[in-house]
Amino acid sequence: MAIQLTLQLQGSSLKCEHDKEPKLPVFANSRRLKRIRVNAVSGKALQLIQSGEVRPILPKDAAAVIESQGYALLDVRPEWERQKARVAGSVHVPLFVKDMDNSPITLLKKWVHFGYIGLWTGQDLTMINPDFVKQVERELPDKDAKIILACGEGLRSMMAASRLHGEGYKNLAWLAGGFSRTADNDFSAVEGTEKLQFATIGGVSYYFLKLLILLQAVGKES
């Protein structure tokens, strides 16, 4: 059973409280005064953050932490998200990969996924990368290395932190809220065709986003 926690980020500090009623963990970004909801994936991942064994770092602080404290940035997003936008110099090992199985059952899953999710988000049906830990060990073999785990919205990087901690990586940090919570200048060197905060958006949702941005620009001009 997942542990219900309320996590509040104030600057670079973390406050944790147990909830009496079932509730999603809530992350409060002090810069934007905006509450960030993240679905819990496992009690262990939340316990690691609660205990401080995995350090939460706000996007606005990440670049300074990387530069001053020697952290490596490990991007665990799928390849198609990373192609849109990525932090220059970051290490990439996807936690989820495209499901290439073409058995009848999987093809049915892909069809249902496309109708309910893929059409709107542009996301393929995925599966856990069976070689995730081995690939991380090849890229970052020193298990004492300082690593910030990052993804689009913080959920997959929480899962990745839990797995790597179980494999002996002890100096782990987590990009709280993920790249979707970054501002334009949180990271100075961003590669790709999109902004980091929009890289998870695809499919029909992408065109709605572009229309919204266009309407906002027109509104400002008028």
C-alpha positions, 0 to 999 in steps of 0.5 A: 500500500502506498504511503499517503504523504503531503510533501511541501517544497519551500526553496530547497527545503522539504517538509513531510506530513502523514495524511489521515485521509487518502490524498495525493502527495502535493508539492508546493513550489515557492517560486510560483506559489503553485501546488503541484500534484504528483501521483504516488507510484510506490510507498518506497519512492515516497519514503526515500524522499521523506527520509531525505535519502533522495534529495528533492531539488526544484527546477530553479535550483538544479543548474546551480546545484549541478555546477556547484556540487558536481551532480550529473543530470540523468534524464529518464524520459523516452527518446521521443520526449528527449528529442523535443527538448533536452538539457545539454550535457545530460545523461539519457537512459529511458525508464520506459521504452516503446513496446515492440511486441506485436502479439494479438494481445499487445496489438489490442492494447496498442489500439486501446491506448491510441484511442484513449491516450496516444491520439491526444498525447502522442505517447506510444504504448510503453513498457519498463526498460528491462535494461535500465539499471545496466544502462545506468551502470554503463553511463554512471558506473560510480555508485557514489556519484551524485545524480539528479533524476529528471523526467517530464512531470516527476513521476517516472524519475521517482520510480527511477530513484527507487530502483537505483537506490535499491541497486546501491546508488546512494547520492540521488536527487529528484527534480521536483515536478520534472521539466514541466515545471521549469521556467525558460531560463532555469537551464541555460543550455537547452537543445531541441525544437521545443521548450523543456516544459512542453516536451511531454506534450504531443498528439492533438494536445500539442496543437491545442497548446500551439493555438493557446500560445498563439491566442495569448500572443495576439491578446498581448499585441492587442 
